[in-house]
């Protein structure tokens, strides 16, 4: 139990955790505002505004820039920046493309039937896997702002 508390109290880790949870809550609120109904699945879903993956890695880089002795010139910050760019590229590129392909595959599969007229495949592929570039950008900005607030405003002294 102590190790769990130590991890959560780590000044590098907890801004990312708080940012990820906040992004998912914000995603839920945006979904509620758009659709005028509660959709609990949006709290745990992939895709949507903002990208919680982008927010999390952006928060990680921001907290490392604050607490690493060399700031933005540290190896930790540089590594986290590269990691963040890979995650954001994946979210907006590869995973989004996979979701678009799932839409097409689902349309084809919906037309497939066996000799008795029953559908061959009952479950469709998940279609919302990635993010639009604006969702990724807003996630990164959100992650930076939340982590900056935690690291620089709530903990102003190094």
C-alpha positions, -999 to 999 in steps of 0.1 A, spaced: 0 0 0 29 24 8 43 20 -27 9 30 -42 8 61 -20 44 69 -29 37 67 -66 6 88 -63 25 115 -43 53 116 -69 54 152 -82 60 140 -117 32 113 -117 3 129 -99 -2 158 -123 -6 133 -152 -31 112 -132 -52 143 -122 -50 156 -158 -62 122 -172 -91 120 -148 -100 157 -154 -99 152 -192 -122 122 -190 -147 142 -168 -145 171 -193 -152 146 -221 -183 134 -202 -195 170 -197 -189 179 -234 -209 148 -244 -237 157 -220 -238 193 -234 -239 181 -270 -264 153 -266 -285 166 -237 -284 132 -220 -261 113 -196 -238 88 -213 -216 71 -186 -197 53 -214 -181 86 -224 -161 87 -192 -142 55 -202 -144 58 -240 -116 63 -265 -119 92 -289 -137 125 -283 -128 159 -270 -103 164 -255 -78 136 -260 -69 123 -225 -39 105 -239 -25 138 -252 -34 156 -220 -16 130 -199 16 130 -218 16 168 -221 11 170 -183 40 145 -179 63 167 -200 52 199 -182 58 184 -147 92 171 -158 101 206 -171 93 219 -136 110 194 -114 140 181 -133 171 201 -123 178 212 -159 142 220 -167 135 218 -204 171 210 -211 170 177 -191 171 143 -205 138 135 -187 120 163 -204 134 155 -238 124 119 -235 89 128 -223 86 153 -252 95 126 -278 71 102 -260 43 128 -261 48 134 -298 46 97 -306 14 93 -285 -2 123 -302 8 112 -336 -6 77 -329 -39 92 -316 -45 115 -345 -30 93 -372 -28 56 -368 -56 49 -343 -79 74 -362 -72 56 -395 -79 22 -378 -113 36 -367 -121 48 -402 -112 14 -416 -135 -2 -389 -164 18 -403 -159 3 -438 -153 -32 -425 -185 -30 -404 -205 -20 -434 -191 -50 -454 -196 -74 -425 -232 -63 -420 -241 -76 -455 -225 -110 -449 -250 -138 -441 -248 -176 -441 -272 -198 -462 -300 -195 -436 -299 -156 -437 -282 -152 -403 -254 -127 -399 -220 -144 -399 -205 -119 -374 -226 -104 -347 -202 -79 -331 -190 -49 -350 -155 -35 -346 -151 -4 -324 -152 26 -348 -141 55 -325 -105 47 -317 -85 78 -324 -89 116 -324 -92 144 -348 -61 167 -348 -81 194 -329 -90 169 -302 -53 160 -299 -43 196 -298 -69 205 -272 -58 175 -251 -22 187 -252 -32 223 -243 -55 210 -215 -27 188 -201 -2 216 -202 -26 240 -184 -36 216 -157 -1 204 -150 12 240 -151 -14 250 -125 -5 221 -103 33 224 -106 37 262 -107 7 276 -89 -1 250 -63 36 242 -57 54 275 -64 86 267 -45 110 241 -60 
